[in-house]
Amino acid sequence: LIDAVFVPLKIFGIGPEFLLSATVCIAMVEKERFGAIFGLVFGLFLDFTSAAVFGVNALTFMIIGFIIGITVYQKIAVSFVGAFFLTAVSSVVSECILACAYSFFTSESIADVFLFIAMPKILLTVPTVIITYPIIRFMGKRFALHEEREGIW
């Protein structure tokens, strides 16, 4: 059931990572602290529901969320193009780390892991920004309006 909700599209058993895209978009809209927290939560959720090496997704997503939270406010504007670019870079970094960990703990060759797992996952993850960025941006604006009316506490 969880697999069907978070990965509705699979090609040869490989689907996009909506949670990575959501982590990138949240880190763009919020600051680095929230990017790291949501990255950790989303990564742990992905670790609990997948057969990957436990903790690698959580650590990777947390670092990605933190770095993007710092980078966006200093170098890159919050925009759809920025989200698309940062999701592409984050997806490549995340899949390289996961592919190295997967090939280290299994007997698979790293070239096969990159070719048959990492590359298709990157190609499927990057377009998910089309779905996640407007949702996260809308929710960020709604919460900002709510905080203005009632205050944080």
Secondary structure, 3 states (H helix, E strand, C coil): CHHHHHCCCCECCECCCHHHHHHHHHHHHCCHHHHHHHHHHHHHHHHHHCCCCCCHHHHHHHHHHHHHHHHHHHCCCCCHHHHHHHHHHHHHHHHHHHHHHHHHHCCCCHHHHHHHHHHHHHHHHHHHHHHHHHHHHHHHHHHHHHHHHHCCC
